[in-house]
Amino acid sequence: MIILQEECVPPEKEIEDVKRHYKQEKFIIDGDYYSSYYDQDNSDQYSNRVLVDFYSRKIEDAMKKFGLYHRTKYNWQMWIQIYNSTLGAHSEHDHFSGNGIISWVNFVKTPNQKCFYFLDSQNNKTYPNQNSGQIIFFPSWALHGVDKMESDGDRIVIAGNIYLNEIFSNNQLLVSSRDETFWTWKVLN
């Protein structure tokens, strides 16, 4: 399920700043975890430019390793999630959207308990290596979730998606677009 896994340690000061900002009751999702996911429009007027620049370089490097950097136009998003034993879990879900191809999770701070898992068609959970300071990239269609933490302390991850806007494939330029309900890909040449 994992396309790429490597070391990734974001700047500690920025992580503490983001944690301090988002570990507030107004950012608790369904009583289960803190998240900046629904603050993507920066309605809270909070953005950490150092982390955006850090992950921008990490995403660019990954796209080069995937062989996609030189033949695509892409964009990406990220968000922070904070879990602890007093909150809940994150139910099974995927990030497939029609133009989202790769999702990622940077395990910034993790307990000894493996919480993140992939789910197969027989409801079997597979727990990848998820030590603090590692990032994994996986297909956006992969079902995954997070078990409830049993230990004290915070589990901090920064996650995101990579979306294709254009791809040069088989000597054709394909461009994605979306109407009210569907993503479509059109050949331009």
Buried (B, 14 or more C-beta within 10 A) or exposed (E): EEBBBEEBEBEEEBBEBBBEBBBEEEBBBEEBBBBBBEBEEEEEEEEBEBBEEBBEEBBEBBBEEBEBBEEBEBEBBBBBBBBBBEBBBBEBEBBBEBBBBBBBBBBBBBBEBBBBBBBEEEEEBEEBEBEBBBBBBBBBEBBBBBBBBEEEEBBBBBBBBBBBEBBBEEEEBBBBEEEEEEEEBEEEE
